[in-house]
Amino acid sequence: MQSYYKILTKLATSKGVNLKQAFVKAGVRDSTYYRAKRLGHDLRYETAKQVYDFIDQDAEKKEKAERR
C-alpha cells in the first residue's frame, strides 16, 4: 500500500502541479509538506484528501483555460 504522500506526488507530477504549492494553496501548512517529504511522516486522510482535491480542481481549471 502506498503512502498518501506518494500518491499525491504521483498525481501532482501527472497533472504538472508543484506539490508544495498545492499544499499551501489547499490551506495546509508547508511544515506538513516538509514533514511528509523529509521525515517520512505520513499524512492524515483528511489532509491528503484536501490536497488531492485541490490538485484535481486546479488541473481541471487549467484544462478548461487551455481549451479557450
C-alpha positions as CSV (number, residue, x, y, z in Angstrom):
1,M,0.0,0.0,0.0
2,Q,1.3,3.4,-1.0
3,S,1.5,6.3,1.4
4,Y,-0.7,9.3,0.9
5,Y,2.4,11.4,0.2
6,K,3.5,9.1,-2.6
7,I,0.0,9.2,-4.1
8,L,-0.1,13.0,-4.0
9,T,3.4,13.1,-5.5
10,K,2.4,11.0,-8.5
11,L,-0.8,12.9,-9.0
12,A,0.9,16.3,-8.9
13,T,3.6,15.1,-11.4
14,S,1.0,13.7,-13.8
15,K,-1.0,17.0,-13.6
16,G,2.0,19.3,-13.8
17,V,1.4,20.8,-10.4
18,N,4.0,21.8,-7.8
19,L,3.2,19.7,-4.8
20,K,4.5,22.2,-2.2
21,Q,2.4,25.0,-3.7
22,A,-0.6,22.7,-3.8
23,F,-0.3,22.1,-0.1
24,V,-0.1,25.8,0.6
25,K,-2.9,26.7,-1.7
26,A,-5.1,24.0,-0.3
27,G,-4.7,25.6,3.1
28,V,-2.3,23.1,4.5
29,R,0.9,24.4,6.3
30,D,4.1,23.9,4.4
31,S,5.6,22.4,7.5
32,T,3.2,19.5,7.0
33,Y,4.6,19.1,3.5
34,Y,8.2,19.1,4.7
35,R,7.5,16.6,7.5
36,A,6.0,14.2,4.9
37,K,8.8,14.7,2.4
38,R,11.9,14.8,4.6
39,L,10.9,12.8,7.7
40,G,8.7,10.3,6.1
41,H,5.7,11.1,8.3
42,D,2.5,10.0,6.6
43,L,-0.4,12.4,6.2
44,R,-3.8,12.1,7.8
45,Y,-6.6,11.1,5.4
46,E,-8.3,14.5,5.7
47,T,-5.1,16.4,4.9
48,A,-4.3,14.2,1.9
49,K,-7.9,14.5,0.6
50,Q,-7.7,18.3,0.9
51,V,-4.5,18.5,-1.2
52,Y,-5.7,15.8,-3.6
53,D,-9.0,17.7,-4.2
54,F,-7.1,20.9,-4.8
55,I,-4.7,19.3,-7.3
56,D,-7.6,17.7,-9.2
57,Q,-9.6,21.0,-9.3
58,D,-6.5,23.1,-10.2
59,A,-5.7,20.7,-13.1
60,E,-9.3,20.9,-14.3
61,K,-9.3,24.7,-14.3
62,K,-6.0,24.7,-16.3
63,E,-7.5,22.3,-18.9
64,K,-10.6,24.5,-19.3
65,A,-8.4,27.6,-19.8
66,E,-6.3,25.8,-22.4
67,R,-9.4,24.9,-24.4
68,R,-10.4,28.5,-24.8
